[in-house]
Amino acid sequence: MTTLYTFGPYFGLPDASPFVIKVMLLLKFAGTKYSEDRSGFRKAPKGKLPYIDDDGLIVADSTFIRFYIEKKYGFDFDTGLTPEQKAAAWAIEKMCEEHLYWALVATRWLDDANFAKGQAQFFKAVPMPLRPIVQGLIRRKVEKTLKLQGFGRHMPAEQDELAIADINALATLIGDKAFLMGDQPCGADATVFAFVASFLAPVFETPIRTAAERHANLIGYRDRILRRYFEA
Ligand SMILES: N[C@@H](CCC(=O)N[C@@H](CS)C(=O)NCC(=O)O)C(=O)O
């Protein structure tokens, strides 16, 4: 029995976290049945979601979960890809996770209007008048993390410029194919879908979303994966 620890569906997305969405899709690609549990954050071994509990074995981090599924079930997420395509898929995935991700964090947590419409929902359980104090503390922690990582040292317009370059690259790479590498999804599609869907979420007003909406193929890609894996 596999349990996936999640934040829960927010903003019209399968989960608030792109990394959780990635793992949902990896599990679906592999045909692994799983249940979701929204109460695991406090026990998260790396202080982050996602992680899974597979019959008592805990695996934390979306990429290690992928490696675990590959080893346990002998499932090849990249079946049919050439070594060069596999290498490109890995590089594209990491562009999303290690670069584009920080723009998602900045737009959701640091922009006041987006925060009010989005992440502020996470604090509903905190009683007033404590709530704005806790929100302020967490937002300052996120700001510090972004500065330490480096992305947060750029001006918001520069951050958008960098993220839009990633989005444009994804649109060019997908082109007129159904999935990133052809007519079947590969492992990196789990990540690419998670980020494309997250940036297209209508709740958040960002120049990155506007740029993504200009690419009809990205919208088609998002909708195709939603229909096939989340609405079936
Ligand atoms: N490298 C991790 C990244 C996971 C991650 O960054 N999760 C975020 C949500 S998107 C999180 O749990 N953040 C909570 C925190 O940092 O306190 C993975 O691939 O699973």
The ligand as a Gaussian input file, in Angstrom:
#p B3LYP/6-31G(d) Opt

LIG

0 1
 N       13.482000      18.457000      -4.100000
 C       12.159000      18.290000      -3.508000
 C       11.464000      19.637000      -3.440000
 C       10.148000      19.572000      -2.646000
 C        9.693000      20.955000      -2.215000
 O       10.358000      21.966000      -2.442000
 N        8.528000      20.985000      -1.578000
 C        7.995000      22.219000      -1.064000
 C        6.596000      22.491000      -1.598000
 S        6.618000      22.884000      -3.317000
 C        7.876000      22.138000       0.443000
 O        7.441000      21.139000       0.987000
 N        8.237000      23.230000       1.130000
 C        8.047000      23.347000       2.546000
 C        9.160000      24.070000       3.214000
 O       10.197000      24.329000       2.568000
 O        8.991000      24.383000       4.387000
 C       11.387000      17.260000      -4.327000
 O       11.703000      17.067000      -5.511000
 O       10.480000      16.612000      -3.764000

